Amino acid sequence: MSAIVYGFLWLVFNAAGRLFFRYRAIGQEHIPKRGGVLVAANHASFLDIPFLGCGIRRRVAFLGRQDLFPIPVLNRVVQRLGWIPIRLDRLDREGFGKAIRLIKGGKAVAIYPEGTRTLDGALQPGRPGIGVIVAETGCPVVPAYIAGTFEALPTGAALVRLHPVRVTFGKPIDFTVDAQRYAGKEFYRYVSRTVMERIAELGHVPPPADRSERPPAARSFNAE
């Protein structure tokens, strides 16, 4: 039943996006059609979840902060549809554990490495949680840049503006070799930093400020 509801909502949001926001998705061929994968995108608006999902032609689960849906009934419904609530005050082992199990089971999971929405539209440094998932699963990471949602519904706005929205997906990033060179927190930071830099490249925007020394870049491979 949840699959039917998810498919229906996917069609509705796609139609509404194209009609009111001139929605476009670019680079969808980079998303593997099967197998566990992590899609990582910038986070500027509550609209990021539906519009990112509209560009993925397979069912995807979304990691999001636990208080996003405070109404108990709605909370249960969106969890059935694939939302994974995450605590932001610490590494949420339960939430990340569920994401890891889904990816190991061949599913697609979406994450916003910044953790919270940007207040000014600029990219924020990524958090290490994405590195934990990659370390535990060895999955490829598909970077994505969402443009236009900040202008349509920035943090604190009460009304949605009809602004064009575009999602650009990049080639999957393979961290297999890097996992043999770096370990623990060093690997987590490396994954987070690399993914945010790829997201910045896709959006042609400055990467988030990071004064730490950056190891060599990870490799990419084509999704077939």
Secondary structure, 3 states (H helix, E strand, C coil): CHHHHHHHHHHHHHHHHHHHCCCEEECHHHCCCCCCEEEEECCCCCCHHHHHHHCCCCCEEEEEECCCCCCHHHHHHHHHHCEEEECCCCCCHHHHHHHHHHHHCCCEEEECCCCCCCCCCCCCCCCCHHHHHHHHHCCCEEEEEEECHHHHCCCCCCCCCCCCCEEEECCCEECCCHHHHCCHHHHHHHHHHHHHHHHHHHHCCCCCCCCCCCCCCCEECCCC
